[in-house]
């Protein structure tokens, strides 16, 4: 990157690193916290980092920074909704964002954010292939996602702007020694 990163670069970097760090921290808790299986839980741990996974999505689908911010907001909302529902049925621990579910959550949130935010839509088969899952599984996950969200995909401008500011600050904090 150049000596003075663009706002887009800061957003991409901030979101990808935030999600990568979140997954790493939550992965350390897997053995201590009972994390329920959900539609998003895979049977094996995925080795690719969220950062690299999201970069692949951005590259293949020419995704705007706005979509990536919306994706992050959706991920946070989804985890909150899943945890709320888990607690309603007697669950005690938090819903962890781990290497067993992060990639499916990211891909589904990316798909919904892209559909909701952009005029251009890509074929589900293409998104599923790039994301490493079958088209039918992606359709199922999309349906589960919007059900968890109660079909409420709207984001108020103030919330969006707050996330943009937070992501840029986080990115600048991480990069303070890298970019001069």
N, C-alpha and C positions, 0 to 999 in steps of 0.2 A: 504494500500500500504506500501511497505517497506520504510526504511528511505532514500533510494536512488532509485528513480523511474527510470525505463528503458526509453529509447528513445521512444519505442512504447507506454508506459503508458503516457508519456508526450504528445505525439501526440494525442492519444485518448482523453485524458482529455482536452487538449487545444482546439481541434475542437468542442467537445461536449459543453464545457462551452462557447466558443465564440458564437456558434449558439443559445444556450439557452439565453445568455445575449442579443444578437441581437433581438431575438423574444420578450423578455420582454420589451426592450426599444421601439420597434416598436408597441407593443400592447398598450403602453401608448399614442401613437399618433393616434390610430384608430379614436377617436372622433374628431380629429382636422384636419386630412389629408384625402382627398378623395382618397381612395385606390381602383383602378378599379378591377372588378371581372375578373379573368382569368380562364383558364382551371384548374389551381391549387387551386382555391379558394373553400373551403368547405362551407357548409351551416351553420355549427355550429363550435364553438371554440373547439379545442382539448385540454384537460386538461393535458395530459402527456407532460413533458418537452422534448425538443429536446435531451437533454443529456440522459435521460432514454430511449427514443425512439431509438436513435442511438446505445446505449449499447445493446439493444435487437437485433438489426440487426447484430451487431458485434458478439454477442454470438451465434446466430442461424446460421450465415453463415461464421463463422471463418474468418472474414475479416482482411486483412493485414492493417497496418497503411498507407501504400501507397495508397490503395483504398480510405481510409477515407480522405486523403489529396486531392486526385483527386476529390472526391465528393465535398469537400469544394470549390475547384477552380470552379467546374461546377456550384455550387449554386451561387457563386459571379458573374460568367459570365451570368448565366440565369437572375438574377435580373437586371443586367446592360442592357442586351438585351431587356428585357421586358420594362424597364423604357425608353430606347431609342425609342422603337416602340410606347409606350404610348405618349411620347412627340411629335412624328411625327404626331399623329392624334389630337393634341391640348391639351393633358393632361398636367397638371401643376405640380402636386405633385410627390413625389418619389413613387416607388413601395415598399410597406412595406412587411417585412418578419414577418408575424403574426401567432397567434395560429389558424387562419382560413386557412392559406396556407402552413405553415412551414413543416408540416409532409408530405404532398403530394410532395412538392419540395424536401425534404430530401430523401424520398423513391425513387422518380424518379431519382434523381442525384446519389443515391447509386446504383441503378440498372444499370444505364448507365456506371458509373465508374467501377463497378464490371465487367461488360461485356467487357469494353474496356481494363481494366488493368490486368485481371486474366485469366488464362487458363481454370479454372473451372467455369462452369456456372450452376446456379441453375434454377429450373423450375420456370417460371413466377407465376404459381399458388402458389408455396411455398412462394415466396417473397411477393406476394399480400396478402396472408393469414397472414403472420407475420406482414406485414405493416398495416393491418386492412382495406384493400379495396378489391374490386372485381378484378379478373384477367383482365376482359375487360376494367375496368377503368385504370388499370396500363398500359395496352397496349396503350390506348388512350393518357395517360400522357407521356409515353415514346415517342410516335410519335410527340406530341406537343413540348416536350423538344428538340428533335433533330431538329425539324423545327425552333424553336427559335434560336438554336445554329448554324443554317445554316449547319448542319452536320459537323461542325468543332470541333472535339473532341480532337484533338492533343494538347498536353501540352509540351512546350519546357522545357528542363531540368533545365534551369536557373529559369524559373517561378516556377516549382515544388520545387526546392531547396529553393527559396525565401519563399514560403509558409511554408515549413517544418521549416525553421529557425524562422519565425514569430510565428508559432504555438507553438514551443518549448519555445521561449522567453515569450509568453503570458502565457503558462502553468506554467513556473517557477515563473513568477510574481505572479500569483494567489496562487501558492503553497508555496511561500517563508516562510510563517509562519507555514505551515502544515508539511513540511518535513525539517528535520534538518540533 
